[in-house]
Amino acid sequence: MTGLVKLGSGDVRVVPKELLERLAFQAVRHWYGEALNLNWFYFIFLQRGGSDSFCRDRALRRISEATAVLGDGAIHRAAEEARGEFKAKVGNPRLWEIFEDGTKEQWKAVAEETYRLMAEQDAARTAARLEELQQESPGERPISNRDRRVKH
């Protein structure tokens, strides 16, 4: 069996079924990973970007289109592979468990923890940079806007 593939140039090529299935399988892994990534971003920040819904819908549409080529079993295998790869990238079993099975309260707690850690990191970076500036030229560079108004 063969399949038809429409190329960007408008040409149509006949490809072997095995190649078509491999390409569809890889596409499902990719689009499932994209959908997971968008869901993970929402999980961590409890926010969505302006185009997130569009991108997620597009990913799910692509997966649905591949079902005609692959069938449900292969779709499930591709999704499980993408899920396993994404879980490995996350590398935090506690967060992954909350992501998959957590309550709204647990998701909210993760977002609060994320924002707290981000604020701590920003404060530490700011303090380190101020220290660097003071060591570069002590007495010559103001530490803050308030110090600019003070005449020495």
N, C-alpha and C positions, 0 to 999 in steps of 0.2 A: 504494500500500500504506500502511496505517496501523498504529499500535501502540497498545496499551493502557498507560496509566500510572496506578498506584494512588497517590492523594494521601494525605497524612497524615491527612486527615479521614475516610478510608475510601472517598471517592468514586473512581470510575474514569473517566478521561477518554480519549477517542480523540485521538491526536495524529498529525500527518503523519509519515511514515517519515523524511523528511529531518531533521525536528526531533529525533526520537528518536535518529537516528544522530549528530547533532551533540552532543546531550547525553551519549550514551554515549562518544563520542570524548573530550569534555572530562573525563568521569569517569575514563576510563582514564589520561589525562595526569596528573590529580590523584593517583590512587592509585599510579601508577607512581612519581611524584615522592615520595610518602610512603614507599614501599618503599626508594627510593634514599636518602632522608634517614636512615632507620633503619640502612641498611647503612653509610652514611658515618659516622654516629656510632660504630658499632662499629669501623670502620676507624681512626678518629682516636684512640679511647680504649681499644680492645680490651675493651670492656665493653658489656653490654646492660642496659637498664633492666627493671624488673619487668614492664611491659606491652608491651615491644617485640615479642616473639614473637606475641602476640595481635594487635597492630596490623599487623604485617607479614603475618600469615596473612589478616587481614581485607582488606588491600589486594589481595593476590593473588586472593582469592575474588571480589572486585568486578571485577577485570580479567577473570577467567575467565567471570563472568556476562555481561560485555559482549561476549564473543566471539560469542555467539548472535546479537546484533544487528549487529555490525560485520564479523565475519569476521577471519581471521588477518592479512590484509594491512593492514587499517585499525588493528588492534591494534598491529602492528609499527610503523606510522607514528606513532601516538600515543606509543608508548614511546620511539621515537627523538627525537621532539620534546621530551618530558619530560627525556630524558637530555641533550640539547643544552642545554636551559635550566639544568639542574642543573650541568652542566660549566662553563657560563659563570659561574654563581654562585660556584663553587669558585675559578676564576680562577688556578689554579696547575697548569700542565701536568705538572710532575714528580709532584705528589701524585695527579693524576688518572690518570696512567699506572700508578703503583703500585697505586692503587685498582682499576683494571681488570685489570692483568696481573701484579701484584707477587707475590712469594713470601711465605710466612709470616714469614720473617726480615725482609723489607722492611716488612711491616705492623707487626711488633713495633718496628722502628727508628722508624717514624713515630709510634707511640704514645709511645715513650720521648722522642722529640724534643718531642712535644706537652706531656708532663708537665714536661720540663725548662724549656720556655718559660713554662709557667704558673707554675712556681715562681719563675723570674726576675722575672716581672711582679708576682707577689705581694710579693716582697721589695722591689722598687723602689717599689711603692705604699705599703708599710709604712714604708719609710725616708722617703719624701716626706711622709707624714702625721705622722711623729714630728718631722720638721723644722718642719712647720707649727705643731705644738703647742708646740714650744720657742720659736718666734718670737712666738707669741701672748702667752705669759706666762712669760718665762724665770724659772727659779727657783721658780715657784709650782706647777708641775704635774710630777709624777713621770714619768720616761720609761718605767719598767717597774715591775712588781710588786716587784722586788727593791729598787728605790729607795724604795718606800713604807715599808720597814722601817727605813731609815736616817734617823736624826734629824740635822737640820742645826743 
